[in-house]
Amino acid sequence: MSKILVTGSTGNLGGKTVEHLFNKIPTSDIIAFAKEGENADLLIEKGIEVRYGDYFNYDSLLNAFKGVDKIMLVGSHGFTDRITQHYNVIAAARQAGVKHIHYTSIMRKEGSKLIFPEITESDVFTEHALRASGLAYTILFQPPFADVLPFYYGFKPLEDGFNLTEGKGKFNPATRDDLGEAQAEILSTSGHENKSYLLAGSEAISFHDIAETISELNGQKVAYNVISEKEYVDRHVAAGIPQNVAEFVLVWVKALNDGEYAGKSDDIERFLGRKTTPYRTFLESVQPANA
Ligand SMILES: NC(=O)c1ccc[n+]([C@@H]2O[C@H](COP(=O)([O-])OP(=O)(O)OC[C@H]3O[C@@H](n4cnc5c(N)ncnc54)[C@H](OP(=O)(O)O)[C@@H]3O)[C@@H](O)[C@H]2O)c1
């Protein structure tokens, strides 16, 4: 009888985590935290208790965290003062008597000099704040989400080809479904106090490998065009993406191509009891939208 609250439960990663927790523990032990104004009807229909609040509204957090033992804090959006939001969650959790917080940092390669704008500083801040809070903590280092990769290389590769900046680095992505399943396993079992896990996927791939796989799946060669950083940003802006977000996406692509997100541990396979979903299988599941 330990109450687990998952934030971002109407979003992708939090939603997948709640879905897998639902299959592992009694529904009465799950609390889905949703942003005020979000539609959480699907969770309510399943009999899951939904509590509403906002990371910027401290009192709403204090209220929502009453009687909760463990929180999974899904990192908030970039460009929205993540430091204040995450700090509020940790402080309110402590005041409400929560014992343990799990946090989804984005993985960082050992020795890397990459400071990812909008991400690294607030992730490091959150990890330090958790360590200093006196609460038990678990850091769940996230790899690139496999489901988000088409956003970087384009949703119509057969028509448009891949248009990316130079680099052939590999990375170890995982789907948000696999991550949610692993996180549900960690949340619902004991012995994870003050530990960090690297949830990088089993498979190392590059954008070139993905282009090859899409070519094979469709019997049509996908063109791979190396373009300048400026052209990459300009193409996104022309497609309606704000300039700052386009520049943010460019940082992802450069980091992926530079091998910043390469490397795995056995953690995710241990928690899933299997290897992660291969990117090819992910592509087959979303055809024809991504190929
Ligand atoms: N590893 C990667 O490749 C990668 C890629 C992209 C993002 N990320 C990170 O991973 C996180 C989760 O990704 P995701 O795909 O699950 O994102 P998502 O679907 O947008 O989910 C984020 C959730 O946080 C909620 N939220 C945002 N601001 C809030 C606030 N002030 N108070 C309460 N709840 C709030 C959102 O609610 P609303 O929808 O109402 O705003 C949403 O439910 C992102 O936020 C980002 O930090 C990682």
The ligand as an ORCA input file, in Angstrom:
! r2SCAN-3c Opt
* xyz 0 1
  N      14.733     12.317    -24.551
  C      14.150     12.966    -25.542
  O      14.337     12.659    -26.733
  C      13.231     14.081    -25.246
  C      12.607     14.739    -26.316
  C      11.702     15.721    -26.014
  C      11.441     16.054    -24.690
  N      12.082     15.411    -23.680
  C      11.807     15.715    -22.238
  O      10.966     14.712    -21.724
  C       9.800     15.283    -21.134
  C       8.611     14.379    -21.357
  O       8.399     14.206    -22.738
  P       6.948     13.893    -23.283
  O       7.102     13.478    -24.676
  O       6.197     13.021    -22.332
  O       6.333     15.372    -23.228
  P       4.806     15.767    -23.155
  O       3.950     14.750    -23.817
  O       4.701     17.173    -23.632
  O       4.496     15.705    -21.583
  C       4.903     16.685    -20.678
  C       3.813     16.763    -19.612
  O       4.177     17.747    -18.622
  C       3.030     18.537    -18.377
  N       3.373     19.874    -17.908
  C       4.022     20.844    -18.593
  N       4.080     21.979    -17.878
  C       3.429     21.712    -16.711
  C       3.127     22.496    -15.564
  N       3.500     23.779    -15.480
  N       2.470     21.910    -14.545
  C       2.078     20.624    -14.608
  N       2.317     19.830    -15.683
  C       2.973     20.381    -16.725
  C       2.384     18.647    -19.744
  O       1.078     19.135    -19.653
  P       0.570     20.049    -20.903
  O       0.529     19.146    -22.093
  O      -0.760     20.546    -20.467
  O       1.597     21.169    -21.069
  C       2.477     17.206    -20.221
  O       1.460     16.395    -19.694
  C       9.701     16.666    -21.817
  O       8.968     17.569    -21.014
  C      11.144     17.044    -21.987
  O      11.658     17.572    -20.773
  C      12.938     14.425    -23.947
*
